[in-house]
Amino acid sequence: MPEPGYLALALGVAVAITVSLRALPFLLKKPIEGSALLADLGRWMPLGAIGILAVYCVARIDFAAAAHGVPQVAAIAATAAVHLWRRNALLSIITGTAVCVALSLVLG
């Protein structure tokens, strides 16, 4: 077992790094406020993050399983349809989740 001093030092370093990384965006906000780069990042990052998550989730579908990916594909279709219909992200996510869970329970 490591020495208590070593553990305390390691914990202190981890806390310092975590707090610094959390504070960094707030410290940098004033100098880059109004920057074209910041505006572009604010516009494109949410779409990029959602795109990456969608690709990751679709790539993980097991089409060889008993349900053959039907719950996941139906949930994607329901999410897209509700979003195109209502333009409400929260409603779309809730609908897609409900469809996926319900079909997963039914199809096993």
C-alpha positions as CSV (number, residue, x, y, z in Angstrom):
1,M,0.0,0.0,0.0
2,P,1.4,3.4,-0.9
3,E,2.4,5.9,1.8
4,P,-0.3,8.2,3.1
5,G,1.8,11.2,2.1
6,Y,2.1,9.9,-1.5
7,L,-1.7,9.3,-1.6
8,A,-2.4,12.8,-0.3
9,L,0.0,14.4,-2.8
10,A,-1.5,12.4,-5.7
11,L,-5.0,13.4,-4.6
12,G,-3.9,17.1,-4.3
13,V,-2.5,17.0,-7.8
14,A,-5.7,15.4,-9.2
15,V,-7.9,18.0,-7.5
16,A,-5.7,20.9,-8.6
17,I,-5.8,19.7,-12.2
18,T,-9.5,19.1,-12.1
19,V,-10.3,22.5,-10.6
20,S,-8.0,24.3,-13.0
21,L,-9.6,22.6,-16.1
22,R,-13.1,23.4,-14.8
23,A,-12.1,27.1,-14.2
24,L,-10.3,27.6,-17.4
25,P,-13.3,28.3,-19.6
26,F,-14.5,31.0,-17.2
27,L,-11.1,32.6,-17.1
28,L,-10.8,32.7,-20.9
29,K,-14.4,33.9,-21.5
30,K,-13.6,37.7,-21.3
31,P,-10.5,37.6,-23.6
32,I,-12.3,35.7,-26.4
33,E,-15.8,37.1,-25.9
34,G,-17.0,38.4,-29.3
35,S,-14.5,36.3,-31.2
36,A,-15.6,34.8,-34.5
37,L,-13.9,31.5,-33.5
38,L,-16.0,31.3,-30.4
39,A,-19.2,32.0,-32.3
40,D,-18.4,29.3,-34.9
41,L,-17.6,26.8,-32.1
42,G,-20.9,27.6,-30.4
43,R,-22.7,27.1,-33.6
44,W,-21.1,23.9,-34.8
45,M,-20.0,22.0,-31.6
46,P,-23.5,20.8,-30.6
47,L,-24.2,19.4,-34.1
48,G,-20.8,17.8,-34.2
49,A,-21.2,16.2,-30.8
50,I,-24.7,14.9,-31.6
51,G,-23.4,13.5,-34.9
52,I,-20.5,11.7,-33.3
53,L,-22.9,10.2,-30.6
54,A,-25.3,9.1,-33.3
55,V,-22.6,7.4,-35.4
56,Y,-21.3,5.7,-32.2
57,C,-24.7,4.5,-31.2
58,V,-25.6,3.2,-34.7
59,A,-22.3,1.4,-35.0
60,R,-23.0,-0.5,-31.7
61,I,-26.3,-2.0,-32.9
62,D,-26.2,-5.8,-32.9
63,F,-28.1,-6.8,-35.9
64,A,-27.5,-10.5,-35.1
65,A,-29.3,-10.2,-31.8
66,A,-32.9,-11.5,-31.3
67,A,-34.5,-8.1,-32.1
68,H,-32.1,-7.5,-35.2
69,G,-31.7,-3.8,-34.3
70,V,-35.4,-3.1,-34.8
71,P,-35.8,-1.1,-31.5
72,Q,-32.8,1.1,-32.2
73,V,-33.7,1.8,-35.9
74,A,-37.3,2.5,-35.0
75,A,-36.2,4.9,-32.3
76,I,-33.9,6.7,-34.7
77,A,-36.8,7.1,-37.1
78,A,-39.2,8.2,-34.4
79,T,-36.7,10.7,-33.1
80,A,-36.1,12.2,-36.5
81,A,-39.8,12.3,-37.4
82,V,-40.8,14.0,-34.2
83,H,-38.0,16.5,-34.5
84,L,-38.9,17.3,-38.1
85,W,-42.6,17.6,-37.0
86,R,-42.3,19.6,-33.8
87,R,-38.7,21.0,-33.8
88,N,-38.4,20.2,-30.1
89,A,-35.2,18.4,-29.1
90,L,-36.5,17.3,-25.7
91,L,-39.7,15.9,-27.1
92,S,-37.7,14.1,-29.8
93,I,-35.3,12.5,-27.4
94,I,-38.1,11.4,-25.0
95,T,-40.0,9.9,-27.9
96,G,-37.0,8.1,-29.3
97,T,-36.1,6.7,-25.9
98,A,-39.6,5.6,-25.2
99,V,-39.9,3.8,-28.6
100,C,-36.5,2.1,-28.1
101,V,-37.4,0.9,-24.5
102,A,-40.9,-0.2,-25.4
103,L,-39.7,-2.2,-28.5
104,S,-36.8,-3.6,-26.5
105,L,-39.2,-4.9,-23.9
106,V,-41.6,-6.3,-26.5
107,L,-39.1,-7.9,-28.8
108,G,-36.7,-9.0,-26.0
